[in-house]
Amino acid sequence: MSKREKLPLKKMQLRKVVPLWIYLLFLLVPIYWLVNMSFKTNTEILGGLTLFPQDFTVANYRVIFTDESWYSGYINSLYYVCLNTVISLSVALPAAYAFSRYRFLGDKHLFFWLLTNRMAPPAVFLLPFFQLYSSIGLFDTHIAVALAHCLFNVPLAVWILEGFMSGVPKEIDETAYIDGYSFPKFFGKIFIPLIGSGIGVTAFFCFMFSWVELLLARTLTSVNAKPIAAVMTRTVSASGIDWGVLAAAGVLTILPGMLVIWFVRNHVVKGFALGRV
């Protein structure tokens, strides 16, 4: 290829790369600004625009790690989010297998009904959940929030996993039964590894949706299981908003999601390429 031919090719590549970098910059600016604010004092934050902390401080993070009401919010959130992810996957795996392998009366209608639960806003179910949990003594517990989030995460998990399971040939099931595998042994040792990417993708979405949901988590808890999103409202007082502590809390709120993405990154890539995502 001559130099004259390479020049237009480089220009074409540049035209494709530049919009991508602009888009990434647009996404990263708010995150950078949040991190930047977390190392500033309130006086500097309210004083004017500075690209870097002029009076660098870690006092905002010290408040979060030393105040029990702050760090307990993160512990509570991680507790019910992980609990919800485990419950959602445990329920969705056999349900998705049934939808992918069997045909029964009303199966398509039932599948659509599951998805309509995910379409409904959380505020619709707020009052029933609050009344029910208050009556049976589950109010302000981690399991209450985890079960409430299952109403939205289980249909999503079933929908994603069914797409992966439908891609696995039924002949594998039949061959395993001929070889003498019981269903639990086949499902655990053969089938689950085949849809490992789908499980990773599903766990990622369940974790993310439960982590960012605020309305149900805040309404169904008060003290013992109060999530970090509700604790962050403590920065508002008569003297104003503690912007530095609020920014530090926001940075720490992003970290669990980043860790989850890191651990399931390979599964997520395969899942987007192969599954129903």
C-alpha positions as protocol buffer text, in pm:
chain_id: "A"
residue {
  index: 1
  type: MET
  ca { x: 0 y: 0 z: 0 }
}
residue {
  index: 2
  type: SER
  ca { x: 143 y: 337 z: -103 }
}
residue {
  index: 3
  type: LYS
  ca { x: 174 y: 643 z: 121 }
}
residue {
  index: 4
  type: ARG
  ca { x: -107 y: 816 z: -69 }
}
residue {
  index: 5
  type: GLU
  ca { x: -340 y: 523 z: 4 }
}
residue {
  index: 6
  type: LYS
  ca { x: -239 y: 507 z: 373 }
}
residue {
  index: 7
  type: LEU
  ca { x: -317 y: 875 z: 432 }
}
residue {
  index: 8
  type: PRO
  ca { x: -693 y: 851 z: 361 }
}
residue {
  index: 9
  type: LEU
  ca { x: -706 y: 532 z: 571 }
}
residue {
  index: 10
  type: LYS
  ca { x: -551 y: 711 z: 870 }
}
residue {
  index: 11
  type: LYS
  ca { x: -797 y: 997 z: 830 }
}
residue {
  index: 12
  type: MET
  ca { x: -1088 y: 753 z: 833 }
}
residue {
  index: 13
  type: GLN
  ca { x: -957 y: 585 z: 1148 }
}
residue {
  index: 14
  type: LEU
  ca { x: -907 y: 923 z: 1311 }
}
residue {
  index: 15
  type: ARG
  ca { x: -1265 y: 1023 z: 1232 }
}
residue {
  index: 16
  type: LYS
  ca { x: -1388 y: 709 z: 1406 }
}
residue {
  index: 17
  type: VAL
  ca { x: -1161 y: 741 z: 1711 }
}
residue {
  index: 18
  type: VAL
  ca { x: -1214 y: 1111 z: 1786 }
}
residue {
  index: 19
  type: PRO
  ca { x: -1594 y: 1083 z: 1852 }
}
residue {
  index: 20
  type: LEU
  ca { x: -1526 y: 786 z: 2081 }
}
residue {
  index: 21
  type: TRP
  ca { x: -1276 y: 983 z: 2288 }
}
residue {
  index: 22
  type: ILE
  ca { x: -1513 y: 1279 z: 2306 }
}
residue {
  index: 23
  type: TYR
  ca { x: -1788 y: 1048 z: 2431 }
}
residue {
  index: 24
  type: LEU
  ca { x: -1560 y: 889 z: 2692 }
}
residue {
  index: 25
  type: LEU
  ca { x: -1449 y: 1233 z: 2808 }
}
residue {
  index: 26
  type: PHE
  ca { x: -1812 y: 1338 z: 2839 }
}
residue {
  index: 27
  type: LEU
  ca { x: -1880 y: 1034 z: 3060 }
}
residue {
  index: 28
  type: LEU
  ca { x: -1570 y: 1067 z: 3276 }
}
residue {
  index: 29
  type: VAL
  ca { x: -1593 y: 1441 z: 3353 }
}
residue {
  index: 30
  type: PRO
  ca { x: -1874 y: 1401 z: 3615 }
}
residue {
  index: 31
  type: ILE
  ca { x: -1684 y: 1115 z: 3782 }
}
residue {
  index: 32
  type: TYR
  ca { x: -1363 y: 1317 z: 3790 }
}
residue {
  index: 33
  type: TRP
  ca { x: -1546 y: 1615 z: 3932 }
}
residue {
  index: 34
  type: LEU
  ca { x: -1699 y: 1400 z: 4204 }
}
residue {
  index: 35
  type: VAL
  ca { x: -1356 y: 1265 z: 4302 }
}
residue {
  index: 36
  type: ASN
  ca { x: -1215 y: 1617 z: 4285 }
}
residue {
  index: 37
  type: MET
  ca { x: -1482 y: 1750 z: 4521 }
}
residue {
  index: 38
  type: SER
  ca { x: -1429 y: 1465 z: 4767 }
}
residue {
  index: 39
  type: PHE
  ca { x: -1077 y: 1593 z: 4845 }
}
residue {
  index: 40
  type: LYS
  ca { x: -1184 y: 1955 z: 4894 }
}
residue {
  index: 41
  type: THR
  ca { x: -1317 y: 2146 z: 5189 }
}
residue {
  index: 42
  type: ASN
  ca { x: -1664 y: 2296 z: 5176 }
}
residue {
  index: 43
  type: THR
  ca { x: -1510 y: 2643 z: 5171 }
}
residue {
  index: 44
  type: GLU
  ca { x: -1313 y: 2564 z: 4855 }
}
residue {
  index: 45
  type: ILE
  ca { x: -1608 y: 2390 z: 4689 }
}
residue {
  index: 46
  type: LEU
  ca { x: -1834 y: 2691 z: 4742 }
}
residue {
  index: 47
  type: GLY
  ca { x: -1556 y: 2941 z: 4677 }
}
residue {
  index: 48
  type: GLY
  ca { x: -1525 y: 2895 z: 4303 }
}
residue {
  index: 49
  type: LEU
  ca { x: -1414 y: 2671 z: 4017 }
}
residue {
  index: 50
  type: THR
  ca { x: -1087 y: 2483 z: 4071 }
}
residue {
  index: 51
  type: LEU
  ca { x: -975 y: 2192 z: 3857 }
}
residue {
  index: 52
  type: PHE
  ca { x: -761 y: 2046 z: 4136 }
}
residue {
  index: 53
  type: PRO
  ca { x: -792 y: 2060 z: 4516 }
}
residue {
  index: 54
  type: GLN
  ca { x: -602 y: 2364 z: 4642 }
}
residue {
  index: 55
  type: ASP
  ca { x: -634 y: 2256 z: 5004 }
}
residue {
  index: 56
  type: PHE
  ca { x: -612 y: 1876 z: 4972 }
}
residue {
  index: 57
  type: THR
  ca { x: -786 y: 1689 z: 5255 }
}
residue {
  index: 58
  type: VAL
  ca { x: -901 y: 1336 z: 5337 }
}
residue {
  index: 59
  type: ALA
  ca { x: -1122 y: 1453 z: 5624 }
}
residue {
  index: 60
  type: ASN
  ca { x: -1434 y: 1376 z: 5421 }
}
residue {
  index: 61
  type: TYR
  ca { x: -1338 y: 1010 z: 5390 }
}
residue {
  index: 62
  type: ARG
  ca { x: -1235 y: 1002 z: 5754 }
}
residue {
  index: 63
  type: VAL
  ca { x: -1587 y: 1103 z: 5852 }
}
residue {
  index: 64
  type: ILE
  ca { x: -1736 y: 812 z: 5658 }
}
residue {
  index: 65
  type: PHE
  ca { x: -1492 y: 548 z: 5788 }
}
residue {
  index: 66
  type: THR
  ca { x: -1512 y: 659 z: 6151 }
}
residue {
  index: 67
  type: ASP
  ca { x: -1883 y: 739 z: 6185 }
}
residue {
  index: 68
  type: GLU
  ca { x: -2084 y: 419 z: 6238 }
}
residue {
  index: 69
  type: SER
  ca { x: -2398 y: 568 z: 6086 }
}
residue {
  index: 70
  type: TRP
  ca { x: -2204 y: 620 z: 5762 }
}
residue {
  index: 71
  type: TYR
  ca { x: -2014 y: 295 z: 5716 }
}
residue {
  index: 72
  type: SER
  ca { x: -2307 y: 87 z: 5842 }
}
residue {
  index: 73
  type: GLY
  ca { x: -2506 y: 224 z: 5547 }
}
residue {
  index: 74
  type: TYR
  ca { x: -2259 y: 66 z: 5305 }
}
residue {
  index: 75
  type: ILE
  ca { x: -2264 y: -262 z: 5496 }
}
residue {
  index: 76
  type: ASN
  ca { x: -2645 y: -268 z: 5494 }
}
residue {
  index: 77
  type: SER
  ca { x: -2660 y: -195 z: 5122 }
}
residue {
  index: 78
  type: LEU
  ca { x: -2405 y: -462 z: 5032 }
}
residue {
  index: 79
  type: TYR
  ca { x: -2582 y: -711 z: 5259 }
}
residue {
  index: 80
  type: TYR
  ca { x: -2927 y: -690 z: 5103 }
}
residue {
  index: 81
  type: VAL
  ca { x: -2793 y: -645 z: 4748 }
}
residue {
  index: 82
  type: CYS
  ca { x: -2583 y: -964 z: 4767 }
}
residue {
  index: 83
  type: LEU
  ca { x: -2872 y: -1145 z: 4935 }
}
residue {
  index: 84
  type: ASN
  ca { x: -3106 y: -1035 z: 4658 }
}
residue {
  index: 85
  type: THR
  ca { x: -2862 y: -1146 z: 4388 }
}
residue {
  index: 86
  type: VAL
  ca { x: -2833 y: -1494 z: 4539 }
}
residue {
  index: 87
  type: ILE
  ca { x: -3210 y: -1531 z: 4583 }
}
residue {
  index: 88
  type: SER
  ca { x: -3284 y: -1401 z: 4233 }
}
residue {
  index: 89
  type: LEU
  ca { x: -3040 y: -1642 z: 4070 }
}
residue {
  index: 90
  type: SER
  ca { x: -3160 y: -1936 z: 4280 }
}
residue {
  index: 91
  type: VAL
  ca { x: -3521 y: -1876 z: 4174 }
}
residue {
  index: 92
  type: ALA
  ca { x: -3452 y: -1774 z: 3814 }
}
residue {
  index: 93
  type: LEU
  ca { x: -3229 y: -2069 z: 3716 }
}
residue {
  index: 94
  type: PRO
  ca { x: -3494 y: -2345 z: 3744 }
}
residue {
  index: 95
  type: ALA
  ca { x: -3766 y: -2113 z: 3613 }
}
residue {
  index: 96
  type: ALA
  ca { x: -3561 y: -2019 z: 3306 }
}
residue {
  index: 97
  type: TYR
  ca { x: -3478 y: -2385 z: 3245 }
}
residue {
  index: 98
  type: ALA
  ca { x: -3848 y: -2473 z: 3248 }
}
residue {
  index: 99
  type: PHE
  ca { x: -3928 y: -2195 z: 2999 }
}
residue {
  index: 100
  type: SER
  ca { x: -3642 y: -2297 z: 2769 }
}
residue {
  index: 101
  type: ARG
  ca { x: -3702 y: -2673 z: 2771 }
}
residue {
  index: 102
  type: TYR
  ca { x: -4077 y: -2730 z: 2814 }
}
residue {
  index: 103
  type: ARG
  ca { x: -4394 y: -2609 z: 2649 }
}
residue {
  index: 104
  type: PHE
  ca { x: -4707 y: -2588 z: 2860 }
}
residue {
  index: 105
  type: LEU
  ca { x: -5042 y: -2414 z: 2856 }
}
residue {
  index: 106
  type: GLY
  ca { x: -5001 y: -2040 z: 2900 }
}
residue {
  index: 107
  type: ASP
  ca { x: -4621 y: -2045 z: 2902 }
}
residue {
  index: 108
  type: LYS
  ca { x: -4589 y: -1739 z: 2675 }
}
residue {
  index: 109
  type: HIS
  ca { x: -4852 y: -1548 z: 2874 }
}
residue {
  index: 110
  type: LEU
  ca { x: -4677 y: -1633 z: 3201 }
}
residue {
  index: 111
  type: PHE
  ca { x: -4343 y: -1526 z: 3056 }
}
residue {
  index: 112
  type: PHE
  ca { x: -4491 y: -1193 z: 2944 }
}
residue {
  index: 113
  type: TRP
  ca { x: -4656 y: -1144 z: 3285 }
}
residue {
  index: 114
  type: LEU
  ca { x: -4316 y: -1183 z: 3452 }
}
residue {
  index: 115
  type: LEU
  ca { x: -4175 y: -908 z: 3234 }
}
residue {
  index: 116
  type: THR
  ca { x: -4464 y: -673 z: 3313 }
}
residue {
  index: 117
  type: ASN
  ca { x: -4354 y: -679 z: 3678 }
}
residue {
  index: 118
  type: ARG
  ca { x: -4020 y: -537 z: 3567 }
}
residue {
  index: 119
  type: MET
  ca { x: -4198 y: -268 z: 3364 }
}
residue {
  index: 120
  type: ALA
  ca { x: -4402 y: -142 z: 3660 }
}
residue {
  index: 121
  type: PRO
  ca { x: -4251 y: 144 z: 3868 }
}
residue {
  index: 122
  type: PRO
  ca { x: -4147 y: 56 z: 4225 }
}
residue {
  index: 123
  type: ALA
  ca { x: -4388 y: 317 z: 4366 }
}
residue {
  index: 124
  type: VAL
  ca { x: -4682 y: 96 z: 4260 }
}
residue {
  index: 125
  type: PHE
  ca { x: -4576 y: -177 z: 4506 }
}
residue {
  index: 126
  type: LEU
  ca { x: -4452 y: 54 z: 4779 }
}
residue {
  index: 127
  type: LEU
  ca { x: -4768 y: 62 z: 4994 }
}
residue {
  index: 128
  type: PRO
  ca { x: -4844 y: -316 z: 4970 }
}
residue {
  index: 129
  type: PHE
  ca { x: -4488 y: -404 z: 5069 }
}
residue {
  index: 130
  type: PHE
  ca { x: -4486 y: -157 z: 5356 }
}
residue {
  index: 131
  type: GLN
  ca { x: -4819 y: -285 z: 5490 }
}
residue {
  index: 132
  type: LEU
  ca { x: -4723 y: -651 z: 5451 }
}
residue {
  index: 133
  type: TYR
  ca { x: -4378 y: -626 z: 5609 }
}
residue {
  index: 134
  type: SER
  ca { x: -4506 y: -411 z: 5897 }
}
residue {
  index: 135
  type: SER
  ca { x: -4772 y: -675 z: 5971 }
}
residue {
  index: 136
  type: ILE
  ca { x: -4537 y: -975 z: 5977 }
}
residue {
  index: 137
  type: GLY
  ca { x: -4243 y: -805 z: 6148 }
}
residue {
  index: 138
  type: LEU
  ca { x: -4005 y: -781 z: 5852 }
}
residue {
  index: 139
  type: PHE
  ca { x: -3993 y: -402 z: 5842 }
}
residue {
  index: 140
  type: ASP
  ca { x: -3640 y: -258 z: 5874 }
}
residue {
  index: 141
  type: THR
  ca { x: -3469 y: -588 z: 5793 }
}
residue {
  index: 142
  type: HIS
  ca { x: -3228 y: -677 z: 5513 }
}
residue {
  index: 143
  type: ILE
  ca { x: -3438 y: -969 z: 5394 }
}
residue {
  index: 144
  type: ALA
  ca { x: -3735 y: -734 z: 5346 }
}
residue {
  index: 145
  type: VAL
  ca { x: -3549 y: -519 z: 5094 }
}
residue {
  index: 146
  type: ALA
  ca { x: -3392 y: -823 z: 4926 }
}
residue {
  index: 147
  type: LEU
  ca { x: -3732 y: -988 z: 4876 }
}
residue {
  index: 148
  type: ALA
  ca { x: -3890 y: -664 z: 4755 }
}
residue {
  index: 149
  type: HIS
  ca { x: -3620 y: -625 z: 4489 }
}
residue {
  index: 150
  type: CYS
  ca { x: -3683 y: -983 z: 4375 }
}
residue {
  index: 151
  type: LEU
  ca { x: -4013 y: -863 z: 4230 }
}
residue {
  index: 152
  type: PHE
  ca { x: -3812 y: -677 z: 3966 }
}
residue {
  index: 153
  type: ASN
  ca { x: -3488 y: -874 z: 3943 }
}
residue {
  index: 154
  type: VAL
  ca { x: -3632 y: -1226 z: 3913 }
}
residue {
  index: 155
  type: PRO
  ca { x: -3825 y: -1150 z: 3589 }
}
residue {
  index: 156
  type: LEU
  ca { x: -3514 y: -986 z: 3443 }
}
residue {
  index: 157
  type: ALA
  ca { x: -3299 y: -1282 z: 3548 }
}
residue {
  index: 158
  type: VAL
  ca { x: -3544 y: -1532 z: 3399 }
}
residue {
  index: 159
  type: TRP
  ca { x: -3558 y: -1338 z: 3072 }
}
residue {
  index: 160
  type: ILE
  ca { x: -3178 y: -1321 z: 3037 }
}
residue {
  index: 161
  type: LEU
  ca { x: -3109 y: -1680 z: 3144 }
}
residue {
  index: 162
  type: GLU
  ca { x: -3382 y: -1822 z: 2920 }
}
residue {
  index: 163
  type: GLY
  ca { x: -3203 y: -1672 z: 2620 }
}
residue {
  index: 164
  type: PHE
  ca { x: -2876 y: -1843 z: 2717 }
}
residue {
  index: 165
  type: MET
  ca { x: -3041 y: -2175 z: 2798 }
}
residue {
  index: 166
  type: SER
  ca { x: -3230 y: -2183 z: 2470 }
}
residue {
  index: 167
  type: GLY
  ca { x: -2894 y: -2165 z: 2295 }
}
residue {
  index: 168
  type: VAL
  ca { x: -2782 y: -2491 z: 2457 }
}
residue {
  index: 169
  type: PRO
  ca { x: -2894 y: -2792 z: 2245 }
}
residue {
  index: 170
  type: LYS
  ca { x: -3148 y: -3020 z: 2409 }
}
residue {
  index: 171
  type: GLU
  ca { x: -2943 y: -3318 z: 2293 }
}
residue {
  index: 172
  type: ILE
  ca { x: -2698 y: -3243 z: 2575 }
}
residue {
  index: 173
  type: ASP
  ca { x: -2974 y: -3302 z: 2830 }
}
residue {
  index: 174
  type: GLU
  ca { x: -3077 y: -3627 z: 2665 }
}
residue {
  index: 175
  type: THR
  ca { x: -2719 y: -3752 z: 2640 }
}
residue {
  index: 176
  type: ALA
  ca { x: -2661 y: -3683 z: 3009 }
}
residue {
  index: 177
  type: TYR
  ca { x: -2975 y: -3875 z: 3107 }
}
residue {
  index: 178
  type: ILE
  ca { x: -2865 y: -4170 z: 2892 }
}
residue {
  index: 179
  type: ASP
  ca { x: -2527 y: -4166 z: 3067 }
}
residue {
  index: 180
  type: GLY
  ca { x: -2705 y: -4201 z: 3400 }
}
residue {
  index: 181
  type: TYR
  ca { x: -2689 y: -3845 z: 3530 }
}
residue {
  index: 182
  type: SER
  ca { x: -2965 y: -3742 z: 3767 }
}
residue {
  index: 183
  type: PHE
  ca { x: -3117 y: -3401 z: 3702 }
}
residue {
  index: 184
  type: PRO
  ca { x: -2944 y: -3224 z: 3997 }
}
residue {
  index: 185
  type: LYS
  ca { x: -2608 y: -3374 z: 3898 }
}
residue {
  index: 186
  type: PHE
  ca { x: -2658 y: -3284 z: 3531 }
}
residue {
  index: 187
  type: PHE
  ca { x: -2776 y: -2933 z: 3613 }
}
residue {
  index: 188
  type: GLY
  ca { x: -2488 y: -2860 z: 3851 }
}
residue {
  index: 189
  type: LYS
  ca { x: -2196 y: -3026 z: 3673 }
}
residue {
  index: 190
  type: ILE
  ca { x: -2283 y: -2993 z: 3305 }
}
residue {
  index: 191
  type: PHE
  ca { x: -2553 y: -2736 z: 3240 }
}
residue {
  index: 192
  type: ILE
  ca { x: -2446 y: -2459 z: 3480 }
}
residue {
  index: 193
  type: PRO
  ca { x: -2088 y: -2440 z: 3337 }
}
residue {
  index: 194
  type: LEU
  ca { x: -2232 y: -2415 z: 2986 }
}
residue {
  index: 195
  type: ILE
  ca { x: -2427 y: -2100 z: 3078 }
}
residue {
  index: 196
  type: GLY
  ca { x: -2161 y: -1952 z: 3306 }
}
residue {
  index: 197
  type: SER
  ca { x: -2147 y: -1633 z: 3098 }
}
residue {
  index: 198
  type: GLY
  ca { x: -2524 y: -1593 z: 3127 }
}
residue {
  index: 199
  type: ILE
  ca { x: -2509 y: -1632 z: 3504 }
}
residue {
  index: 200
  type: GLY
  ca { x: -2234 y: -1371 z: 3522 }
}
residue {
  index: 201
  type: VAL
  ca { x: -2435 y: -1123 z: 3317 }
}
residue {
  index: 202
  type: THR
  ca { x: -2748 y: -1190 z: 3519 }
}
residue {
  index: 203
  type: ALA
  ca { x: -2566 y: -1146 z: 3850 }
}
residue {
  index: 204
  type: PHE
  ca { x: -2424 y: -818 z: 3724 }
}
residue {
  index: 205
  type: PHE
  ca { x: -2764 y: -674 z: 3632 }
}
residue {
  index: 206
  type: CYS
  ca { x: -2930 y: -797 z: 3951 }
}
residue {
  index: 207
  type: PHE
  ca { x: -2656 y: -641 z: 4160 }
}
residue {
  index: 208
  type: MET
  ca { x: -2670 y: -311 z: 3974 }
}
residue {
  index: 209
  type: PHE
  ca { x: -3049 y: -273 z: 3980 }
}
residue {
  index: 210
  type: SER
  ca { x: -3067 y: -357 z: 4350 }
}
residue {
  index: 211
  type: TRP
  ca { x: -2771 y: -133 z: 4435 }
}
residue {
  index: 212
  type: VAL
  ca { x: -2913 y: 181 z: 4270 }
}
residue {
  index: 213
  type: GLU
  ca { x: -3278 y: 132 z: 4374 }
}
residue {
  index: 214
  type: LEU
  ca { x: -3368 y: 385 z: 4643 }
}
residue {
  index: 215
  type: LEU
  ca { x: -3745 y: 416 z: 4686 }
}
residue {
  index: 216
  type: LEU
  ca { x: -3820 y: 69 z: 4824 }
}
residue {
  index: 217
  type: ALA
  ca { x: -3493 y: 44 z: 5016 }
}
residue {
  index: 218
  type: ARG
  ca { x: -3551 y: 375 z: 5190 }
}
residue {
  index: 219
  type: THR
  ca { x: -3920 y: 318 z: 5268 }
}
residue {
  index: 220
  type: LEU
  ca { x: -3885 y: -37 z: 5400 }
}
residue {
  index: 221
  type: THR
  ca { x: -3600 y: 50 z: 5639 }
}
residue {
  index: 222
  type: SER
  ca { x: -3551 y: 300 z: 5919 }
}
residue {
  index: 223
  type: VAL
  ca { x: -3244 y: 228 z: 6136 }
}
residue {
  index: 224
  type: ASN
  ca { x: -3109 y: -129 z: 6139 }
}
residue {
  index: 225
  type: ALA
  ca { x: -3105 y: -184 z: 5760 }
}
residue {
  index: 226
  type: LYS
  ca { x: -3084 y: 177 z: 5638 }
}
residue {
  index: 227
  type: PRO
  ca { x: -2902 y: 189 z: 5299 }
}
residue {
  index: 228
  type: ILE
  ca { x: -2625 y: 431 z: 5210 }
}
residue {
  index: 229
  type: ALA
  ca { x: -2849 y: 623 z: 4969 }
}
residue {
  index: 230
  type: ALA
  ca { x: -3076 y: 713 z: 5260 }
}
residue {
  index: 231
  type: VAL
  ca { x: -2782 y: 791 z: 5489 }
}
residue {
  index: 232
  type: MET
  ca { x: -2649 y: 1041 z: 5234 }
}
residue {
  index: 233
  type: THR
  ca { x: -2947 y: 1266 z: 5306 }
}
residue {
  index: 234
  type: ARG
  ca { x: -2789 y: 1333 z: 5650 }
}
residue {
  index: 235
  type: THR
  ca { x: -2556 y: 1583 z: 5484 }
}
residue {
  index: 236
  type: VAL
  ca { x: -2848 y: 1826 z: 5452 }
}
residue {
  index: 237
  type: SER
  ca { x: -2887 y: 2035 z: 5768 }
}
residue {
  index: 238
  type: ALA
  ca { x: -2983 y: 2382 z: 5881 }
}
residue {
  index: 239
  type: SER
  ca { x: -2628 y: 2502 z: 5812 }
}
residue {
  index: 240
  type: GLY
  ca { x: -2643 y: 2378 z: 5453 }
}
residue {
  index: 241
  type: ILE
  ca { x: -2511 y: 2077 z: 5264 }
}
residue {
  index: 242
  type: ASP
  ca { x: -2183 y: 1910 z: 5354 }
}
residue {
  index: 243
  type: TRP
  ca { x: -2066 y: 1886 z: 4993 }
}
residue {
  index: 244
  type: GLY
  ca { x: -1730 y: 1727 z: 5067 }
}
residue {
  index: 245
  type: VAL
  ca { x: -1868 y: 1436 z: 5268 }
}
residue {
  index: 246
  type: LEU
  ca { x: -2149 y: 1390 z: 5016 }
}
residue {
  index: 247
  type: ALA
  ca { x: -1894 y: 1371 z: 4731 }
}
residue {
  index: 248
  type: ALA
  ca { x: -1679 y: 1122 z: 4924 }
}
residue {
  index: 249
  type: ALA
  ca { x: -1985 y: 907 z: 4989 }
}
residue {
  index: 250
  type: GLY
  ca { x: -2067 y: 921 z: 4618 }
}
residue {
  index: 251
  type: VAL
  ca { x: -1719 y: 803 z: 4523 }
}
residue {
  index: 252
  type: LEU
  ca { x: -1741 y: 510 z: 4765 }
}
residue {
  index: 253
  type: THR
  ca { x: -2085 y: 427 z: 4625 }
}
residue {
  index: 254
  type: ILE
  ca { x: -1938 y: 383 z: 4276 }
}
residue {
  index: 255
  type: LEU
  ca { x: -1663 y: 142 z: 4391 }
}
residue {
  index: 256
  type: PRO
  ca { x: -1879 y: -172 z: 4450 }
}
residue {
  index: 257
  type: GLY
  ca { x: -2020 y: -146 z: 4098 }
}
residue {
  index: 258
  type: MET
  ca { x: -1670 y: -113 z: 3954 }
}
residue {
  index: 259
  type: LEU
  ca { x: -1555 y: -419 z: 4148 }
}
residue {
  index: 260
  type: VAL
  ca { x: -1849 y: -624 z: 4024 }
}
residue {
  index: 261
  type: ILE
  ca { x: -1776 y: -521 z: 3665 }
}
residue {
  index: 262
  type: TRP
  ca { x: -1410 y: -619 z: 3713 }
}
residue {
  index: 263
  type: PHE
  ca { x: -1490 y: -968 z: 3842 }
}
residue {
  index: 264
  type: VAL
  ca { x: -1753 y: -1051 z: 3578 }
}
residue {
  index: 265
  type: ARG
  ca { x: -1597 y: -857 z: 3289 }
}
residue {
  index: 266
  type: ASN
  ca { x: -1520 y: -1169 z: 3083 }
}
residue {
  index: 267
  type: HIS
  ca { x: -1867 y: -1310 z: 3137 }
}
residue {
  index: 268
  type: VAL
  ca { x: -2029 y: -978 z: 3050 }
}
residue {
  index: 269
  type: VAL
  ca { x: -1841 y: -958 z: 2718 }
}
residue {
  index: 270
  type: LYS
  ca { x: -1947 y: -1311 z: 2625 }
}
residue {
  index: 271
  type: GLY
  ca { x: -2297 y: -1245 z: 2748 }
}
residue {
  index: 272
  type: PHE
  ca { x: -2345 y: -941 z: 2527 }
}
residue {
  index: 273
  type: ALA
  ca { x: -2213 y: -1140 z: 2231 }
}
residue {
  index: 274
  type: LEU
  ca { x: -2413 y: -1459 z: 2284 }
}
residue {
  index: 275
  type: GLY
  ca { x: -2709 y: -1402 z: 2512 }
}
residue {
  index: 276
  type: ARG
  ca { x: -3030 y: -1203 z: 2525 }
}
residue {
  index: 277
  type: VAL
  ca { x: -2882 y: -873 z: 2646 }
}
